Amino acid sequence: MIPIRATVPTAEEARALLTGVRQTSGVTTDAVAAELADDEPDAALLDLISAPFSSVADVDDRLTRTESYLRERGDRRSVFLTVYSRMTGTVRTAIDDGAFLDPEWAASYLVAFAERYRRALVAFERRAFESLPRPWLIAFAAAARGEALVAQDALLGINAHITYDLTYTLGDVGIDPDRDAKREDHDRINAILARLVQTVQDTLVETYAAVGIAGIDRLLDPLDDRLALLGLKGSREFAWRNAVLRADLPGWVGEPYVDWRTETVATGAAALVLAPDIGGDTIARLRDAEAEIDAIGAFDEAIRRQL
């Protein structure tokens, strides 16, 4: 049985939860769902993503093709996929190079993680909003409306996938037996994601620097604090602690407690990303700049050069 003290949030988690509670108090998704409910699903997109992922190679291939499909149509959901497909390729290479203690578990981890994203994307495209986690509904809806900056689209997807999905991915693949070894492999991915975060930050700055816009650094500095209330490393630690709670507590206690923790932090972070602490004039100038350039294409090209 897990010690009671392990269920008590750390000081960092407590701050994130309190902020999340404040941020989510005004977040409603019913209006968003109603606004998008009548949109026709994209049959070609569903054909790409309807089937579950079968392997690491399948994930790598279909995420890349889905990103290209969305980007060619100017669909802002491609922005997160530009990041995520490249992250997947980097982790795949690390698995092939023997970077993990348990490569089979790492491969299962990668596939299960992608499955969480795929199911969310399918649910949104089919307008099955009742089965869609709020962080993903917020992220996809912002992309569908086209009202957010490219930077915000990227961060909303990263937040939903890491801050929300990762807790449940660890439950899908299991953290036992050999929990210590699995924890070490989980932590080894931190270095890959840390590089990705820096790349995204540099790429977004480069994209906007092309049109001479100041202020993007303030939106992204530091990026770790924007993509989740706990930061990148903290959000992955948060996910691991959640997985331990779900594994070791009785289900009637652990599952609702972890569900509340996870949704509160992830939804609160999404609300923060959509309401950055920078002036409205700066946001307006960034949006005007995006209207004059192919911001998605510029972002994609810049990130390709850096990876």
N, C-alpha and C positions, 0 to 999 in steps of 0.2 A: 504493500500500500504506500502511495506517495505521501511524504510528510505534509502536514497541513501548511507549514510555512512555504512550501513550494507553490501553493496556489495563490499566495499573496503577490500582487504585482510588484515588480521592482519600482524604484523611484522613477526611472525613465518611462516605464510602462504606465505608471500612474499618471504622469504628466500627459502622456499621449492619450490616455483614456479620457482624462478630464477635458482636454482640448477637443477630442473627438466628440464627446457628448455635447459640448457647446456648439461645435460646427454642424453637427447633424440635426440639431433641434429644429433648424429651419429648412432642412432638405426634404423635399417631397418629390416623388417620382411618378405619382399617378398622372399628373398633367403631361409629363413627358411621354409616358406610355400611350395616353389617349391621342396625343398629337401625331405619333408615329404609327399607330395601330393600323391605319388604312393603307399604308405603303405596301406595294406589291413586292414579295420576296424576289430576289435575284436567282433565277433557276441555275444559271451557269456557276454562280458562286457556291450555291448549295451543292451542286454536282462535285465541286472541288473538295468541299469540307464535310460532307454528310457522313462519310464512312469514318469509323474510329481509326486512329493511327496504329499501324502495325509494327513499326520498328523505328529506330533512330534515323535510318536512311529515309524512310517514308515521311517522318516529321520534317527533316531537312528539305526534302524535295517539295512537299506540298505547302509548307510555310512560304518558301521562296516563290512558288507559282502563285499562291494567293496574294502575296505582297505585290507581285508584278501586275496581276489582274486588277487589284484595287487601285494601284497607283496609275495605271494607264487610263482608268476611268475617272481620275480625279477624286476618288473616294478617300476621305481623310482617315479612314480606318487603316489605310496603308502606312501611316506615319509610325504607329507603334510597331507594325510588322517589319518595317525597315530595320528597326532596332532588334526586335525579337528574332527574326530569321538569322541575323548575323550572330547574335548570342548563341543560338542553337548550333550554328556551324562551328563556332569556337569551342563549345563544350564537346561536340562530336569529335573534333580533332584531339582534344585532351583525352577523351576516352580511348581513342585509337592509339594514342601515344603512351598509354599505360599510366596516366597521371593519378588514377584512383586506386585505393586499396581493394575495392570491390567493383570492378568495371561493370558487372552484370547489374548490380543495384544502381549504379550511376546511370546506366542506359535506361533502366526501368523508370528511374527518377525523371530523366529528360522526357521520355514518352508520356508519362503520367502528367507531368507539368503541362506539356503541350495539349494533352487531352482536355485539361481544365479550360484552357483558352478556346480550343475548338468547340467545345460544348457551349461555351458562352456565346461565341460568334454565331453558331447555328441557332441558338435560342433567340438571339436578337434578330437575326435575319428572318426567322419564322414568326416573329412578333409574339413569342411565348414569354412575355415579360414576367409572368408570375414565377418562372423558374430561373430568372436571371438575377444574380447577386447585384445589390445596389451599386457597388463600385463600378461594375461592368456596365450597368445601364447608364450611369452618369457618363462614363467614358465614351461608349458607343453613341449615345445621344448627342453629346457635344460634337463628335466627329460628323454625325449625320446632319446636324444643323449647320456646320461649317462656320460657326461663330467664334470658335476658339483660335488661338494662335497655334502654329505648328508645334511650338515648345510645349504648350498645354496639352495638345493631343498626345504627344510623346509621353509626358509625365503621367497623364491620366491612365494610359495603358500600362505603363510600368508599375504604377501604384496598385492597380487592380490585380495585376498578375503576381507581383511579388508580395505585397502586403496582405492581399486576400487569398489568392489561390495557393500559395506555398504551404500554408498550414494544412490544407486538405490534401495536397499532393503528398506530403509526408505521411499522412494517414493512409493514402492509397497504396503507397509502396511499402509501408511498414518501417518502423525504426528498430525492430527486434527481429531475430537475435543479433548479437554482436553490435549492440547499440553504440559503443564507443567508436568502433570502426566506421559505422554509418555516420556518426556525428563528424568524424574527421573528414570524410568525403563531402558531406554537406558544407563544411567550412572551406574546403578547397575550392568550391565554386565561388566563394566570396571574391577571390582574387580575379577571377574571370569577369565577374559582374562589376567589380571596382574599375577595371579597365574599360568596360562598356560604358559605365556612367561618365567617366572622364571623356571618352570618345563622343558620347552624345552631347555633353556640354560644349566641347570644342566645336562640334559640327553645327550645333544650333547657333552658336556665336558667329561662326564663319558664314553661315547662310545669311544672317541678318547684316553682318558687316559689309556684305557685298552692296547693300543699298544705303550704307552709312547711318544705320539706326543705332543710337545709343540707348542704353537702358536694359538690353536683354540680359546683361550680366547680373543686374539686380533681381531679375526674375529667376535666374538660375543659380545664384550664389548664396549658400552652397546648394548644388543640385540635390545632394543626399537629403537635406532637410525638406526639400520640396516634394521628393517622390514618395516620402512616407513620413509620418509624424515621428517615427523612431529613427529615421535615417536608414541607409542601405544595410549596413552591418547589423544595426539594431533590429531592423524589421526581419532579417533572416534569423536572428537569435530569438525574436518574438515568435516566429513560426515554429522553431524547434521546441521552445518551451510549451507552446500550444499543443504540439504533437505529443509531447511527454504527458501533459495533462489529460489529453484524450485517451492515451494508451493506459495510464495508470489509475485514473479516477474511475469510480463507477459511472457507467454511461449516463445515468439519470442526472448526475451532477456535472460531469466533465463536458459532455457535448453542449448543453445550453450555455454553460459558462464560457467555453472557448468560442462558440458561435457569437456570443455577445461581444467578447473582446475583439475578435477579428473584424467583425462588421463595423464596430464603432471606430476603430482606428483607421481602417481603410476608407470608410465613407467620409470620415472627418478630413482625411488627407486629400480626398478628391475635392471636397468643398474648398479647401485651402488653395489647391492648384487653380481652381476656377476663379478665385478671388485673391489674386496676388497683391502683396503690399507694395504696389507701385502706383504712380499717378495715372489717372484716366487718360491724360494727354499722351503719355508714353504708350499705353495700350492702343489708343486710337492711331498713333503714328505707325506702330508695328502692323496693325491691321491694314492700314492704307498701303504700306510697303508690300505686304503679302498680295494685295489685290493687283499690284503692278508687276509682280514677278511670279514665276512658277516656283512657289515656296516649297512644295512637296518635292519637285524635281531637284531643286537646289539642295535640299536636305539630304535626299537620297544620294546624289552625286558626291556630296561632301563626306558622308559617312562611308561610302565605298572607298574613297581615297585613304581614309584613316584606318581601315581594318585590313 
